[in-house]
């Protein structure tokens, strides 16, 4: 994997982390109340909104597509964190712990990205944003089916790797859009997770 990709990945994730940290300072870890199916649905809503805007060619709410991809990065990382917390873990967690857990989830997604980029090269750089959106939606539909089956699978890799893939595809989209700082005609709003 190229050093440029790692640099871009880290820049995108750092900007997403700042949004996450700011909201955690404001709201604490209120997201801890969300069960995994609720997080899956939140990711689905964001991806469906992006697809709707892509298909219609316009939007009526000012939140940018970039802000929805940022939200998908953060909700995907929250899902990874949430899936690892013991049921007895308190709902309110200190900021330092939450950020350390966030960083661990980021490291997991980066390791998967590096392994996949080794095998696939940088094929994602030639993808269209519409294709990335569709792949994210497909992965979410798979997760929803696994959740509906109470986690029972026959040949699936499971929801953890799908959440990692969703985070990575959202990061790819943000890189392709020039985020942070140079989004192509897209204003970033901080209304994401």
C-alpha positions as CSV (number, residue, x, y, z in Angstrom):
1,X,0.0,0.0,0.0
2,X,1.3,3.4,-0.9
3,X,2.5,5.8,1.8
4,X,0.2,8.4,0.1
5,X,-2.8,6.2,0.9
6,X,-1.8,5.8,4.5
7,X,-1.2,9.5,4.8
8,X,-4.7,10.3,3.3
9,X,-6.3,7.6,5.4
10,X,-4.9,9.1,8.6
11,X,-5.9,12.6,7.6
12,X,-9.5,11.6,7.0
13,X,-9.7,9.6,10.2
14,X,-8.2,12.4,12.2
15,X,-10.9,14.8,10.9
16,X,-13.6,12.2,11.7
17,X,-12.1,11.6,15.2
18,X,-12.3,15.3,15.8
19,X,-16.0,15.4,15.0
20,X,-16.5,12.3,17.2
21,X,-14.5,13.8,20.1
22,X,-16.3,17.2,19.9
23,X,-19.7,15.4,20.0
24,X,-18.6,13.2,22.8
25,X,-17.6,16.3,24.8
26,X,-21.1,17.7,24.2
27,X,-23.1,14.5,24.7
28,X,-20.9,12.1,26.5
29,X,-21.2,8.5,25.4
30,X,-25.0,8.7,24.8
31,X,-24.5,6.5,21.7
32,X,-23.8,3.6,24.1
33,X,-27.6,3.2,24.4
34,X,-27.8,2.1,20.8
35,X,-27.9,-1.6,20.1
36,X,-26.0,-3.0,17.1
37,X,-29.1,-3.2,14.9
38,X,-29.8,0.5,15.6
39,X,-26.3,1.4,14.6
40,X,-26.7,-0.7,11.4
41,X,-29.9,1.2,10.7
42,X,-28.2,4.6,11.3
43,X,-25.5,3.6,8.8
44,X,-28.2,2.5,6.4
45,X,-30.0,5.8,6.6
46,X,-26.9,7.8,5.9
47,X,-26.0,5.5,2.9
48,X,-29.6,5.7,1.5
49,X,-29.5,9.5,1.8
50,X,-26.3,9.7,-0.2
51,X,-27.7,7.3,-2.9
52,X,-30.9,9.4,-3.1
53,X,-28.9,12.6,-3.6
54,X,-26.7,10.9,-6.2
55,X,-29.8,9.6,-8.1
56,X,-31.7,12.9,-7.9
57,X,-28.7,15.1,-8.6
58,X,-29.9,17.6,-5.9
59,X,-30.6,17.9,-2.2
60,X,-32.9,20.0,-0.1
61,X,-31.1,19.6,3.3
62,X,-27.8,21.4,3.6
63,X,-25.9,18.6,5.2
64,X,-23.3,17.6,2.7
65,X,-22.5,14.1,1.3
66,X,-19.1,14.4,2.9
67,X,-20.7,14.9,6.3
68,X,-22.7,11.7,5.8
69,X,-19.6,9.7,4.9
70,X,-17.9,11.2,8.0
71,X,-21.0,9.9,10.0
72,X,-20.6,6.5,8.4
73,X,-16.9,6.4,9.5
74,X,-17.9,7.3,13.0
75,X,-21.0,5.1,13.3
76,X,-19.0,2.2,11.9
77,X,-16.3,2.7,14.5
78,X,-18.9,3.0,17.2
79,X,-20.4,-0.3,16.1
80,X,-17.0,-2.0,16.3
81,X,-16.5,-0.5,19.8
82,X,-20.0,-1.3,20.9
83,X,-19.7,-4.9,19.8
84,X,-16.7,-5.3,22.1
85,X,-18.2,-3.8,25.3
86,X,-19.3,-6.2,27.9
87,X,-23.1,-5.8,28.8
88,X,-22.0,-4.6,32.2
89,X,-20.0,-1.7,30.7
90,X,-21.5,1.6,31.9
91,X,-23.4,3.8,29.4
92,X,-21.3,6.9,30.4
93,X,-17.6,6.4,29.7
94,X,-14.8,8.9,30.2
95,X,-13.7,10.7,27.1
96,X,-10.2,9.3,27.4
97,X,-11.5,5.7,27.3
98,X,-13.8,6.3,24.4
99,X,-11.1,7.9,22.4
100,X,-8.7,5.1,23.2
101,X,-11.3,2.5,22.1
102,X,-12.0,4.6,18.9
103,X,-8.2,4.5,18.1
104,X,-8.2,0.7,18.6
105,X,-11.1,0.3,16.2
106,X,-9.3,2.6,13.7
107,X,-6.2,0.4,13.9
108,X,-8.3,-2.6,13.2
109,X,-9.8,-1.0,10.1
110,X,-6.4,0.2,8.9
111,X,-4.9,-3.3,9.2
112,X,-7.8,-4.7,7.1
113,X,-7.4,-1.9,4.6
114,X,-3.6,-2.6,4.3
115,X,-4.2,-6.3,3.8
116,X,-6.9,-5.8,1.2
117,X,-4.9,-3.1,-0.6
118,X,-2.0,-5.6,-0.8
119,X,-4.3,-8.0,-2.6
120,X,-6.4,-5.6,-4.7
121,X,-3.9,-2.8,-5.2
122,X,-5.4,0.6,-5.2
123,X,-8.4,-0.4,-7.4
124,X,-10.7,1.7,-5.2
125,X,-9.1,4.8,-6.6
126,X,-10.7,4.0,-9.9
127,X,-14.2,3.5,-8.4
128,X,-17.0,6.0,-8.7
129,X,-18.6,7.4,-5.6
130,X,-21.9,5.8,-6.7
131,X,-20.3,2.4,-6.6
132,X,-18.8,2.9,-3.2
133,X,-22.3,4.0,-1.9
134,X,-23.8,0.8,-3.5
135,X,-21.2,-1.4,-1.9
136,X,-21.8,0.1,1.5
137,X,-25.5,-0.4,1.1
138,X,-24.9,-4.1,0.1
139,X,-22.8,-4.7,3.1
140,X,-25.4,-3.1,5.3
141,X,-28.1,-5.3,3.8
142,X,-25.9,-8.3,4.6
143,X,-25.4,-7.2,8.2
144,X,-29.2,-6.6,8.6
145,X,-29.8,-10.2,7.3
146,X,-27.2,-11.6,9.8
147,X,-28.8,-9.6,12.6
148,X,-32.2,-10.9,11.6
149,X,-30.8,-14.4,11.7
150,X,-29.6,-13.8,15.3
151,X,-26.0,-13.8,14.1
152,X,-26.1,-17.3,12.6
153,X,-24.3,-17.6,9.3
154,X,-23.2,-20.5,7.0
155,X,-20.4,-18.9,4.9
156,X,-20.3,-15.3,6.0
157,X,-17.3,-13.5,7.5
158,X,-19.6,-11.9,10.0
159,X,-20.5,-8.4,10.9
160,X,-17.2,-7.2,12.4
161,X,-15.4,-7.4,9.1
162,X,-18.4,-5.8,7.3
163,X,-18.3,-2.9,9.7
164,X,-14.6,-2.5,9.0
165,X,-15.3,-2.6,5.3
166,X,-18.0,0.1,5.6
167,X,-15.6,2.3,7.5
168,X,-12.9,1.8,4.9
169,X,-15.2,2.4,1.9
170,X,-16.4,5.6,3.6
171,X,-12.8,6.7,4.1
172,X,-12.1,5.9,0.4
173,X,-15.1,8.1,-0.6
174,X,-13.8,11.0,1.5
175,X,-10.3,10.6,0.0
176,X,-11.7,10.6,-3.5
177,X,-13.8,13.7,-2.6
178,X,-10.6,15.5,-1.4
179,X,-11.6,15.5,2.3
180,X,-10.6,17.0,4.6
181,X,-10.3,20.5,3.3
182,X,-10.8,20.2,-0.5
183,X,-14.1,18.5,-0.9
184,X,-15.3,18.7,-4.4
185,X,-18.1,21.2,-4.3
186,X,-19.3,19.8,-1.0
187,X,-19.6,21.8,2.2
188,X,-18.9,19.7,5.3
189,X,-21.4,20.2,8.1
190,X,-20.6,18.9,11.6
191,X,-24.0,17.2,12.0
192,X,-22.6,13.7,11.8
193,X,-22.0,11.2,14.6
